[in-house]
Amino acid sequence: MDRRTFMSAAAVGLAGSWLTRYGPALRGQASDAQVEILVNEPIGTIAPDIYGHFIEHLGGVIYDGIWVGEGSPVPNVRGIRKALVDELQKIKPPVIRWPGGCFADSYDWRDGIGPAVSRPRRTDFWADTPPSHKRPPTDGPQRWDPNTFGTREFIRFCRLAGASPYIAANVRSLPAKDFYQWVEYCNAPAGATTLSDMRAAAGDVEPFNVQYWGVGNEPWGCGGNFTPEEYATEFRRYTAWVPRFGVPIKYIAAGPNGGDREWTTRFFRTLTARGQGALNSVYGWALHYYCGSTGDRNSVRFSTDEWYDLLVRADRMESLITQHWSAMAESDPKHRVKLIVDEWGAWHAGAADMPPNYLWAYPGSLRDALVAALTLDTFNRHADKVVMANVAQMINTIHSLFIAHEDKFAVTPNFHVFEMYAAHQGGQALRTVFSAPSIAFAREGRAQALWGLGGSASLTDKVLTVTVVNTHATDSRDCSIVLKGATVREGSATVLTSTDLTAHNSFDRPAALVPRESAVAVRSGELRHIFPAASVTRLRLTLA
Ligand code: AHR
């Protein structure tokens, strides 16, 4: 077995295919894998914000997905889709990022305040994006933004969901003055300024107290085509002397795309050129990483090799975190600034049965659930580094947890992973060692390898939550679970799996893929568990 405390996919690849050589002979034997949980080796507290979300004025995310309107026949809470609010409450969403994405750097926040009837209609940033499933775009709110969903509707949505708001401000097309006036509109007490009185007149006397403010989005691309030096200068300027109104504002700097380590190095070098004090204004450095798709990008049609291929691509998150963390250390050796991953997920083509303007709307399959699970496990294992992450996006696009159209609504397999993993929020992440056969597969005719079993563990009081991903498409793993430094009294398991790798939910079959509960055998403190093929499992173990 390869024994790992989590190595990169590349490193595991070097281990070769253990399974191909020895796997068949071992099937049926006593134990073919082991998980060690080192209870006395805490990593750090898992920031609940790691389980955060992202919504953008893109396709069917805001209009129809979230906002159906107060007079809609679709059940709603003051204009917001009720089924969505009900499901969100089950997963404890800690934070929601809005209004983009690329849309953020084209958005004028003044368009989305005041009475809805007098708000202007604008061209959406994504208006000219061709639908990925090759049907002609149609007119509608996905192209022309009616601005019915603005700041107060966003705050309403966050409050209904029980989440903190995270606003990404426009750096490409609005001056710094607009940034601090948006902060003032949100956070100044009623009666203090003309802007806070406008908020109060619209019905929100209490300030919104928004803490998280993103300074632009993807400044290396749609956010302004800046160099890292230019963006560092803009970041300093936008965050200088913004009135706080007693709110502990946390600025989030828009970081690199995937593995662009140089962006990180150069931003921090410029930011700190006039002293380390500048680091105090950065709460988080926000990385984006989409692991993409495979083959013809169909989310529910792929080969077994493509199953593994996507999981390997997703597993790259591990090395991205360590790579950018070390680049940050060159200018910030004490790591005052933490990492944020405010866009992540797989990204397939849109499904043909979703409206053509709902860009990249698809149901997601069991494969995407494994992407979600192994990514969240990665964040848990780096709880000392990562303080927030936002899956892209919440509904009707990319790695979504929900699909909706008019009165139709369904949760995707990703939702179930978030529901299972919510138990990690605020827990103490513990070091783990997973040992299991690695798996061989081919990408474009070249041999590749993927680890067989991975996961993370956290402790909250006497409850140990262990989440485990079995990546093998056909083989279950009979695993002994060894706790170092504690004894288990009892346990239960929740598992999401199917013999069909492409299993997914749809409007017609919303419960085609749901988790199941089972018991965990504990004998004299010893634990054995069979992790089914192609599965995500959450163990809840009560310690003696
Ligand atoms: O999530 C979709 C888009 O992907 C976002 O708007 C942008 O930030 C990223 O490139």
Residues whose N, C-alpha, C, O or C-beta is under 5 A from the ligand:
A	BS01	AHR	G101 C102 F103 E218 A392
